[in-house]
Amino acid sequence: MNSQLTLDASAVVWSVPESARVCELATRPLLVLLHGRGSHEQDLFSLASLLPPEFVLAALRAPLQVAPGSYSWFPVGDPGMPSIAAADSAVAALLVWLDTVPISTSVTLLGFSQGGAMAVHAIRHAPKRFSSVVNLAGFVIPGEAPADHALLEVMPPVFWGRDPADPVIPAEAVARSAGWLPSHSTLTVRHYEDIGHSISREELADVNEFLRDNLPSGGTPR
């Protein structure tokens, strides 16, 4: 899986200073935050105080600039139907960046909207590399990915939270995700009425419970 995309390491927002990063990542799990289309690395990082303190946080900036201060992981195309090749390239860039991080414990992905689709797509390439995935208002990208079959054995924990009346994610993408996720992951599904295409405090409370329930006992998923 080759990629011409690269992630800007200087744009990553960390919850710990660089001087302490190696030491902290030797004992604490890493939670990688993947923002939605048209947003930026500071967006999900604004939730840092509401996420479990057990994690070191790293909020990434997507590689494609769509406007000043506005970034995307891959072109949208038809809503809910992005090119799998474009998503593959974005995941490749994510994995290359991850190779530069001095991880000694584990990695969890948390993404919103397009970032949620990215988080799910990442385990379709490297299912043993991630301890769990949080997909908020995201979806499964159509097509076959290299590790889809391997997921049937790994069945990684995935949290999928959304508003059933989300006005942004098309019904076709929701139906595709609802059919695919239960057979390829150990799935937790939660619905939140009247939050639209957003994240609520109630949802974050459930995410915290999920993340803590899936903290690994040790080892590194490289």
C-alpha positions as CSV (number, residue, x, y, z in Angstrom):
1,M,0.0,0.0,0.0
2,N,1.9,3.1,-1.2
3,S,0.9,6.7,-0.6
4,Q,1.9,10.0,-2.1
5,L,0.1,11.7,0.8
6,T,2.0,12.7,3.9
7,L,0.8,14.0,7.3
8,D,2.4,17.2,8.6
9,A,4.1,16.0,11.8
10,S,4.6,19.6,12.9
11,A,0.8,20.1,12.9
12,V,0.0,17.3,15.3
13,V,-1.4,18.5,18.6
14,W,-0.2,16.4,21.6
15,S,-1.4,16.3,25.1
16,V,2.1,15.9,26.4
17,P,5.2,17.9,25.5
18,E,7.8,16.5,23.2
19,S,10.4,16.3,26.0
20,A,8.2,13.8,27.9
21,R,6.7,12.0,24.9
22,V,9.0,8.9,24.9
23,C,8.6,8.4,28.6
24,E,4.8,8.9,28.6
25,L,4.3,6.6,25.6
26,A,6.3,3.9,27.3
27,T,3.6,3.3,29.8
28,R,0.4,5.0,28.6
29,P,-1.8,4.1,25.5
30,L,-2.0,6.5,22.6
31,L,-5.4,7.8,21.4
32,V,-5.2,9.3,17.9
33,L,-7.9,11.8,17.0
34,L,-9.1,12.1,13.4
35,H,-11.2,15.2,12.6
36,G,-14.0,15.4,10.0
37,R,-13.9,16.9,6.5
38,G,-13.5,20.7,6.5
39,S,-12.1,20.8,10.0
40,H,-8.6,20.7,11.5
41,E,-6.5,19.2,14.2
42,Q,-7.7,21.5,17.0
43,D,-11.3,20.5,16.6
44,L,-11.4,17.2,18.4
45,F,-8.5,18.2,20.6
46,S,-10.9,20.6,22.2
47,L,-12.5,17.6,23.8
48,A,-9.3,16.5,25.5
49,S,-10.5,17.3,29.0
50,L,-13.5,15.1,28.4
51,L,-11.6,12.1,27.4
52,P,-10.0,9.5,29.7
53,P,-6.7,10.8,31.2
54,E,-5.1,7.4,30.9
55,F,-4.4,8.2,27.3
56,V,-1.8,10.3,25.6
57,L,-3.7,12.2,22.9
58,A,-2.5,13.1,19.4
59,A,-4.8,15.1,17.1
60,L,-3.8,14.9,13.5
61,R,-4.4,17.2,10.5
62,A,-5.8,15.5,7.4
63,P,-3.4,15.8,4.4
64,L,-5.7,17.5,1.8
65,Q,-6.3,21.2,2.2
66,V,-9.7,22.3,0.9
67,A,-9.6,25.9,2.2
68,P,-7.4,27.9,4.6
69,G,-7.7,26.1,8.0
70,S,-9.9,23.4,6.4
71,Y,-8.7,19.8,5.6
72,S,-9.9,16.5,4.3
73,W,-8.7,12.9,4.5
74,F,-9.9,12.1,1.0
75,P,-12.1,13.8,-1.7
76,V,-15.8,13.4,-0.9
77,G,-17.0,12.3,-4.3
78,D,-20.6,11.2,-4.0
79,P,-21.7,11.6,-0.3
80,G,-21.0,8.4,1.6
81,M,-19.3,6.9,-1.5
82,P,-15.6,8.0,-1.5
83,S,-13.0,6.3,-3.6
84,I,-11.5,3.4,-1.7
85,A,-8.2,4.1,-3.4
86,A,-8.2,7.6,-2.0
87,A,-9.0,6.3,1.4
88,D,-6.3,3.7,1.1
89,S,-3.8,6.4,0.4
90,A,-4.9,8.4,3.5
91,V,-4.6,5.3,5.7
92,A,-1.1,4.6,4.2
93,A,-0.1,8.2,5.3
94,L,-1.5,7.6,8.7
95,L,0.5,4.3,9.1
96,V,3.7,6.0,7.9
97,W,3.2,8.7,10.5
98,L,2.5,6.1,13.2
99,D,5.8,4.4,12.4
100,T,7.6,7.6,13.6
101,V,5.9,7.6,17.0
102,P,7.7,5.8,19.9
103,I,4.8,3.7,20.9
104,S,5.4,1.0,23.6
105,T,1.9,0.2,24.6
106,S,-1.2,0.5,22.3
107,V,-3.0,2.7,19.8
108,T,-6.7,3.5,19.7
109,L,-8.3,5.6,17.0
110,L,-11.2,8.1,17.5
111,G,-12.7,9.8,14.5
112,F,-15.6,12.0,13.7
113,S,-17.5,11.9,10.4
114,Q,-14.9,11.4,7.6
115,G,-12.4,10.8,10.4
116,G,-14.7,8.1,11.7
117,A,-14.7,6.5,8.3
118,M,-10.8,6.8,8.4
119,A,-10.6,5.1,11.7
120,V,-12.7,2.1,10.5
121,H,-10.7,2.0,7.3
122,A,-7.4,1.9,9.2
123,I,-8.3,-1.4,10.8
124,R,-9.2,-2.8,7.4
125,H,-5.5,-2.4,6.6
126,A,-3.8,-3.1,9.9
127,P,-6.3,-4.8,12.3
128,K,-3.7,-6.0,14.8
129,R,-2.2,-2.6,15.1
130,F,-5.0,-0.9,16.9
131,S,-6.6,-1.9,20.2
132,S,-10.0,-0.3,19.4
133,V,-11.8,2.2,17.3
134,V,-14.3,4.9,18.0
135,N,-16.4,5.9,15.0
136,L,-18.6,9.0,15.7
137,A,-21.1,9.8,12.9
138,G,-18.9,8.0,10.5
139,F,-19.4,5.1,8.0
140,V,-17.7,2.2,6.3
141,I,-16.1,3.0,2.9
142,P,-17.5,0.9,0.1
143,G,-15.2,-1.7,-1.5
144,E,-12.8,-4.4,-0.3
145,A,-9.7,-3.6,1.7
146,P,-6.6,-5.8,2.2
147,A,-7.3,-7.0,5.7
148,D,-11.1,-7.4,5.6
149,H,-10.8,-11.2,5.8
150,A,-8.3,-11.0,8.7
151,L,-10.8,-8.9,10.6
152,L,-13.1,-11.9,10.8
153,E,-10.6,-13.5,13.2
154,V,-9.4,-10.4,15.0
155,M,-12.9,-8.8,15.5
156,P,-11.5,-5.6,17.1
157,P,-13.7,-3.5,19.4
158,V,-15.5,-0.8,17.6
159,F,-17.8,1.9,19.0
160,W,-20.3,3.4,16.6
161,G,-22.3,6.4,17.8
162,R,-24.7,8.5,15.7
163,D,-28.0,10.2,15.5
164,P,-30.4,8.0,13.5
165,A,-31.6,11.3,11.9
166,D,-28.1,12.5,11.0
167,P,-28.7,14.9,8.1
168,V,-25.1,14.5,6.7
169,I,-24.4,10.8,6.3
170,P,-26.6,9.2,3.6
171,A,-28.9,6.4,4.4
172,E,-27.0,4.1,1.9
173,A,-23.8,4.7,3.9
174,V,-25.5,4.0,7.2
175,A,-27.0,0.7,5.8
176,R,-23.7,-0.4,4.4
177,S,-22.0,0.2,7.8
178,A,-24.8,-1.5,9.7
179,G,-24.3,-4.6,7.5
180,W,-20.5,-4.6,7.6
181,L,-19.5,-3.7,11.1
182,P,-21.2,-6.5,13.1
183,S,-19.5,-9.2,11.0
184,H,-16.0,-7.6,11.1
185,S,-15.8,-6.2,14.6
186,T,-16.9,-6.6,18.2
187,L,-19.4,-3.8,17.8
188,T,-21.0,-1.4,20.3
189,V,-23.7,0.7,18.8
190,R,-25.3,3.8,20.5
191,H,-27.9,6.1,19.1
192,Y,-28.3,9.7,20.3
193,E,-31.6,11.5,19.3
194,D,-31.6,15.1,18.2
195,I,-27.8,15.7,18.1
196,G,-27.7,15.9,14.3
197,H,-24.2,15.6,12.9
198,S,-22.4,16.3,16.1
199,I,-21.1,14.9,19.4
200,S,-23.0,15.1,22.7
201,R,-21.9,14.9,26.4
202,E,-23.9,11.7,26.7
203,E,-22.1,10.2,23.8
204,L,-18.7,11.2,25.2
205,A,-19.6,9.5,28.5
206,D,-20.3,6.3,26.6
207,V,-17.1,6.7,24.6
208,N,-15.2,7.0,27.9
209,E,-16.7,3.9,29.2
210,F,-15.9,2.0,26.0
211,L,-12.3,3.3,25.9
212,R,-11.7,2.3,29.5
213,D,-13.3,-1.1,29.0
214,N,-10.9,-1.8,26.1
215,L,-7.7,-0.6,27.6
216,P,-5.2,-3.5,26.8
217,S,-3.3,-5.1,29.6
218,G,0.0,-4.7,27.8
219,G,1.9,-5.2,24.7
220,T,2.2,-3.3,21.5
221,P,0.0,-3.8,18.4
222,R,2.8,-3.2,15.8
